[in-house]
């Protein structure tokens, strides 16, 4: 199987000159002992959130899946200021736990594009990552996991550090059910949960052993997954239905706790930032539901036109960013007034969205 290799930003695919992102070296990852990594990561995240209000707004990134590009949106002018080329079909993106790099997974390009989350400069491109549709970093930054949506496996990589020539080394390729979709890793960096979109399954994989812990059948066309802050309850969006299923995964075998009706096409999650609620996008219903962790009930609903998909929450805690998949827009929603406040034109089939100026996750 191909060995992942890093390609300098200067040799990565480039856009026309007015849109080209400047290259920059990838910051070297900390060599602190593993025991202190979680505390260091928490400190970095807390510092970033605390400084958001007093620093200039950092860019908002939107993945244009059908254009193989990233729209960089200015949070002050609310305009797309440039596009950064990526590999083919970028669907999802994830910020490294130290918040130094935004990683874009190029599913059909078999590559990862590392972006500076402050300057939007391309840091490096890592090739040889097979079909990275969805991605997650373990909080301790030891493991990097991808879901191969079209090839029916989950890959687990060792992370050798940002400065390594080949930062990712494949530890295990795990055959799964049909069409792995979304991933979630617990806060102890011990287990990754993955949904199987076309075989209607949920699996748990032990990160230390790279073995399946369990596999169960669940509802129709499961997509995104979300863990409560205590790692006890796992929420699963059923895109082929109108429900979110909630499982207690603290038990030896997972137990279905509740099916919450949210809206047709329940799809992606985003923590509200208050440790009490989570948002879910209902892609067919064109709404977003807010779910309470304690009551396991929908406590609010917001309009979200154009096929709402991925979300982020700004540092103010009330502005919801939503990619409107079918409308080629980034939609801003004020959750206090329950109104769409603006839409920004982006590329075709916008999917992932992220900003460093986010509410706590």
ChimeraX attribute file (.defattr): number of C-alpha atoms within 10 A of each C-alpha:
attribute: neighborCount
match mode: 1-to-1
recipient: residues
	/A:1	7
	/A:2	9
	/A:3	13
	/A:4	21
	/A:5	17
	/A:6	19
	/A:7	18
	/A:8	16
	/A:9	23
	/A:10	15
	/A:11	10
	/A:12	17
	/A:13	12
	/A:14	15
	/A:15	14
	/A:16	10
	/A:17	7
	/A:18	8
	/A:19	13
	/A:20	16
	/A:21	22
	/A:22	14
	/A:23	18
	/A:24	17
	/A:25	14
	/A:26	20
	/A:27	13
	/A:28	11
	/A:29	14
	/A:30	12
	/A:31	8
	/A:32	9
	/A:33	8
	/A:34	12
	/A:35	9
	/A:36	10
	/A:37	19
	/A:38	19
	/A:39	12
	/A:40	17
	/A:41	18
	/A:42	14
	/A:43	13
	/A:44	16
	/A:45	19
	/A:46	12
	/A:47	11
	/A:48	19
	/A:49	18
	/A:50	14
	/A:51	13
	/A:52	18
	/A:53	12
	/A:54	7
	/A:55	10
	/A:56	12
	/A:57	15
	/A:58	20
	/A:59	23
	/A:60	26
	/A:61	25
	/A:62	31
	/A:63	33
	/A:64	29
	/A:65	24
	/A:66	15
	/A:67	18
	/A:68	21
	/A:69	26
	/A:70	27
	/A:71	26
	/A:72	22
	/A:73	23
	/A:74	16
	/A:75	16
	/A:76	10
	/A:77	8
	/A:78	16
	/A:79	15
	/A:80	21
	/A:81	12
	/A:82	17
	/A:83	25
	/A:84	23
	/A:85	24
	/A:86	28
	/A:87	23
	/A:88	19
	/A:89	24
	/A:90	33
	/A:91	26
	/A:92	25
	/A:93	25
	/A:94	19
	/A:95	20
	/A:96	18
	/A:97	21
	/A:98	19
	/A:99	16
	/A:100	20
	/A:101	24
	/A:102	25
	/A:103	24
	/A:104	28
	/A:105	32
	/A:106	29
	/A:107	26
	/A:108	17
	/A:109	19
	/A:110	21
	/A:111	26
	/A:112	28
	/A:113	25
	/A:114	26
	/A:115	26
	/A:116	21
	/A:117	22
	/A:118	18
	/A:119	13
	/A:120	25
	/A:121	19
	/A:122	27
	/A:123	23
	/A:124	25
	/A:125	23
	/A:126	23
	/A:127	20
	/A:128	17
	/A:129	25
	/A:130	25
	/A:131	24
	/A:132	29
	/A:133	24
	/A:134	27
	/A:135	24
	/A:136	24
	/A:137	24
	/A:138	22
	/A:139	21
	/A:140	20
	/A:141	21
	/A:142	16
	/A:143	23
	/A:144	22
	/A:145	26
	/A:146	27
	/A:147	29
	/A:148	27
	/A:149	21
	/A:150	15
	/A:151	15
	/A:152	17
	/A:153	21
	/A:154	28
	/A:155	21
	/A:156	24
	/A:157	21
	/A:158	16
	/A:159	20
	/A:160	16
	/A:161	17
	/A:162	18
	/A:163	13
	/A:164	13
	/A:165	13
	/A:166	17
	/A:167	16
	/A:168	23
	/A:169	17
	/A:170	18
	/A:171	17
	/A:172	16
	/A:173	16
	/A:174	16
	/A:175	14
	/A:176	22
	/A:177	20
	/A:178	19
	/A:179	22
	/A:180	31
	/A:181	25
	/A:182	28
	/A:183	24
	/A:184	22
	/A:185	25
	/A:186	19
	/A:187	16
	/A:188	11
	/A:189	18
	/A:190	16
	/A:191	21
	/A:192	23
	/A:193	23
	/A:194	29
	/A:195	33
	/A:196	27
	/A:197	24
	/A:198	17
	/A:199	18
	/A:200	21
	/A:201	22
	/A:202	25
	/A:203	19
	/A:204	21
	/A:205	21
	/A:206	15
	/A:207	23
	/A:208	10
	/A:209	12
	/A:210	16
	/A:211	14
	/A:212	17
	/A:213	16
	/A:214	14
	/A:215	18
	/A:216	13
	/A:217	12
	/A:218	17
	/A:219	20
	/A:220	20
	/A:221	23
	/A:222	31
	/A:223	27
	/A:224	26
	/A:225	26
	/A:226	24
	/A:227	23
	/A:228	17
	/A:229	14
	/A:230	10
	/A:231	15
	/A:232	13
	/A:233	20
	/A:234	23
	/A:235	25
	/A:236	30
	/A:237	31
	/A:238	29
	/A:239	25
	/A:240	19
	/A:241	20
	/A:242	22
	/A:243	24
	/A:244	29
	/A:245	20
	/A:246	22
	/A:247	20
	/A:248	18
	/A:249	18
	/A:250	13
	/A:251	9
	/A:252	9
	/A:253	13
	/A:254	18
	/A:255	15
	/A:256	15
	/A:257	15
	/A:258	15
	/A:259	17
	/A:260	17
	/A:261	15
	/A:262	26
	/A:263	24
	/A:264	19
	/A:265	29
	/A:266	33
	/A:267	29
	/A:268	24
	/A:269	26
	/A:270	20
	/A:271	23
	/A:272	23
	/A:273	18
	/A:274	11
	/A:275	14
	/A:276	13
	/A:277	19
	/A:278	22
	/A:279	23
	/A:280	31
	/A:281	34
	/A:282	29
	/A:283	26
	/A:284	20
	/A:285	19
	/A:286	20
	/A:287	22
	/A:288	29
	/A:289	23
	/A:290	22
	/A:291	23
	/A:292	17
	/A:293	16
	/A:294	8
	/A:295	8
	/A:296	16
	/A:297	17
	/A:298	18
	/A:299	11
	/A:300	14
	/A:301	18
	/A:302	20
	/A:303	18
	/A:304	25
	/A:305	22
	/A:306	21
	/A:307	23
	/A:308	33
	/A:309	28
	/A:310	26
	/A:311	25
	/A:312	26
	/A:313	27
	/A:314	23
	/A:315	21
	/A:316	14
	/A:317	16
	/A:318	17
	/A:319	21
	/A:320	23
	/A:321	24
	/A:322	30
	/A:323	32
	/A:324	27
	/A:325	23
	/A:326	16
	/A:327	19
	/A:328	20
	/A:329	25
	/A:330	30
	/A:331	22
	/A:332	23
	/A:333	23
	/A:334	16
	/A:335	19
	/A:336	10
	/A:337	10
	/A:338	15
	/A:339	13
	/A:340	18
	/A:341	12
	/A:342	12
	/A:343	20
	/A:344	15
	/A:345	17
	/A:346	24
	/A:347	23
	/A:348	18
	/A:349	22
	/A:350	31
	/A:351	29
	/A:352	25
	/A:353	25
	/A:354	24
	/A:355	24
	/A:356	24
	/A:357	26
	/A:358	22
	/A:359	23
	/A:360	17
	/A:361	14
